[in-house]
Amino acid sequence: MKIDQALISRLEHLARLELSAEEREGIKNDLNNILQMVEKMNKVNTDNVEPLIYINEQVNVWREDKVKNQVDRKDGLKNSPDKSDEFFKVPKMI
């Protein structure tokens, strides 16, 4: 792929940018450097390399989902300033 002034102008339009001539030239050079780097990476032989799924080898250790230190509903509502039979009452928020 060749990075030329037409492509830079199209990218400038799509990104809603107004670039100076120096900035256009700088972006053109940067994009060409990126494409050269990608071409080098494509030349690397990766036939026997497994795709990387996770960065490290750690395995997540799941805990059992058990209810602990449960407070009875009556005790939980005991100190509430405003409540119904089963719920806390709070001001309406919009």
Contacts in CASP RR format, 6 or more apart in sequence:
PFRMAT RR
TARGET T0000
AUTHOR 0000-0000-0000
METHOD contacts of the structure
MODEL  1
MKIDQALISRLEHLARLELSAEEREGIKNDLNNILQMVEKMNKVNTDNVE
PLIYINEQVNVWREDKVKNQVDRKDGLKNSPDKSDEFFKVPKMI
1 35 0 8 1.000
3 28 0 8 1.000
3 31 0 8 1.000
3 32 0 8 1.000
3 35 0 8 1.000
4 28 0 8 1.000
5 24 0 8 1.000
5 28 0 8 1.000
8 19 0 8 1.000
8 24 0 8 1.000
8 27 0 8 1.000
8 28 0 8 1.000
8 31 0 8 1.000
9 24 0 8 1.000
11 27 0 8 1.000
12 18 0 8 1.000
12 19 0 8 1.000
12 24 0 8 1.000
19 27 0 8 1.000
73 86 0 8 1.000
77 83 0 8 1.000
77 86 0 8 1.000
77 87 0 8 1.000
77 88 0 8 1.000
80 88 0 8 1.000
80 89 0 8 1.000
82 88 0 8 1.000
82 89 0 8 1.000
82 90 0 8 1.000
83 89 0 8 1.000
END
